[in-house]
Amino acid sequence: MKKIEAIIRKSKFDDVKKALHAIEVNFFSYWDVTGVGNEKQGHVYRGISYSTTDIQRRYLSVVVSDEFLERTVNAVLESAYTGNVGDGKVFVSEVTEAYRIRTKESGQSGIN
């Protein structure tokens, strides 16, 4: 099992959610987060300067079986892409065990 964590633009969240549902990844968690990015310049919009050091993003966490890893990562990469600085990051880590609290199932059946 793998845990995929993605930090994406809030504006791309609906696209990512639709892409995950399209590949039958129907359970994941998400949070609104603030982070500090690499961009050091502010932006000027209608004559007002805005700081871009603190960036509002959405953090997604999903655990999938090994066979779903590649298609899940690709779905996030494709649907979150804008081609601009600040598109986000995706991290993949190993999950050694998963349990479903209601039934006490573990392993693969604990996440399906």
C-alpha positions as CSV (number, residue, x, y, z in Angstrom):
1,M,0.0,0.0,0.0
2,K,1.1,3.5,-0.7
3,K,0.2,6.9,0.8
4,I,0.0,9.8,-1.7
5,E,0.2,13.3,-0.3
6,A,-0.4,16.2,-2.7
7,I,-0.2,19.9,-2.1
8,I,-2.1,21.7,-4.9
9,R,-3.7,25.0,-5.8
10,K,-7.1,25.4,-4.2
11,S,-8.5,26.4,-7.6
12,K,-7.5,23.0,-9.0
13,F,-9.1,21.0,-6.2
14,D,-12.4,20.2,-8.1
15,D,-10.5,19.1,-11.1
16,V,-8.3,16.8,-9.0
17,K,-11.4,15.4,-7.2
18,K,-13.1,14.6,-10.5
19,A,-10.0,13.0,-11.9
20,L,-9.6,10.8,-8.8
21,H,-13.3,9.7,-8.9
22,A,-12.9,8.9,-12.6
23,I,-10.2,6.3,-11.8
24,E,-12.4,5.0,-8.9
25,V,-10.4,6.5,-6.1
26,N,-13.4,7.5,-4.0
27,F,-11.9,8.0,-0.5
28,F,-9.4,10.6,0.5
29,S,-8.9,13.3,3.0
30,Y,-8.1,17.0,2.4
31,W,-7.2,20.1,4.4
32,D,-6.8,23.8,3.7
33,V,-3.2,24.7,4.5
34,T,-0.8,27.6,4.2
35,G,2.8,27.2,3.2
36,V,5.9,29.1,2.2
37,G,7.0,28.7,-1.4
38,N,10.1,29.4,-3.5
39,E,8.7,32.6,-5.1
40,K,10.0,35.6,-3.3
41,Q,8.4,38.5,-5.3
42,G,5.1,40.0,-4.6
43,H,2.4,40.4,-7.2
44,V,0.7,43.7,-8.2
45,Y,-3.0,43.5,-9.0
46,R,-4.9,46.7,-9.8
47,G,-2.1,48.8,-8.3
48,I,-2.1,46.9,-5.0
49,S,1.0,44.8,-4.0
50,Y,0.3,41.3,-2.6
51,S,2.8,39.2,-0.7
52,T,3.2,35.7,-2.1
53,T,5.4,34.3,0.7
54,D,2.4,32.7,2.4
55,I,0.5,30.6,0.0
56,Q,-3.0,29.1,0.4
57,R,-3.1,25.5,-0.8
58,R,-5.1,22.3,-0.4
59,Y,-3.4,19.2,1.0
60,L,-4.7,15.8,-0.1
61,S,-4.0,12.5,1.5
62,V,-5.0,9.2,-0.1
63,V,-3.9,5.6,0.6
64,V,-4.1,3.2,-2.4
65,S,-3.1,-0.3,-3.2
66,D,0.2,-0.7,-5.1
67,E,-1.6,-1.4,-8.4
68,F,-3.4,2.0,-8.1
69,L,-0.3,4.0,-7.4
70,E,0.7,5.0,-10.9
71,R,-2.8,5.9,-12.2
72,T,-3.5,7.9,-9.0
73,V,-0.3,9.9,-9.2
74,N,-0.9,10.6,-12.9
75,A,-4.4,11.7,-12.2
76,V,-3.2,14.3,-9.7
77,L,-0.3,15.4,-11.9
78,E,-2.5,15.9,-14.9
79,S,-5.5,17.5,-13.2
80,A,-3.5,19.9,-11.0
81,Y,-1.2,21.1,-13.7
82,T,-1.3,24.7,-14.9
83,G,2.3,25.1,-16.0
84,N,3.0,28.0,-13.7
85,V,5.1,28.3,-10.6
86,G,3.2,27.0,-7.6
87,D,1.4,24.1,-9.1
88,G,2.4,22.0,-6.0
89,K,4.1,18.8,-5.0
90,V,3.2,15.1,-4.8
91,F,4.9,12.8,-2.2
92,V,4.6,9.0,-2.1
93,S,5.4,6.9,0.9
94,E,5.0,3.3,2.0
95,V,2.1,2.2,4.3
96,T,2.9,-0.9,6.3
97,E,-0.6,-1.5,7.6
98,A,-4.2,-0.2,7.4
99,Y,-7.2,-1.1,9.6
100,R,-10.9,-0.5,9.1
101,I,-12.2,0.3,12.6
102,R,-15.8,-0.9,12.0
103,T,-15.0,-4.4,10.9
104,K,-11.4,-4.8,12.2
105,E,-10.3,-5.8,8.7
106,S,-6.6,-5.1,8.0
107,G,-4.3,-4.9,5.0
108,Q,-5.8,-4.5,1.5
109,S,-9.3,-5.1,2.7
110,G,-8.9,-2.4,5.3
111,I,-8.7,0.3,2.6
112,N,-11.1,-1.1,0.0
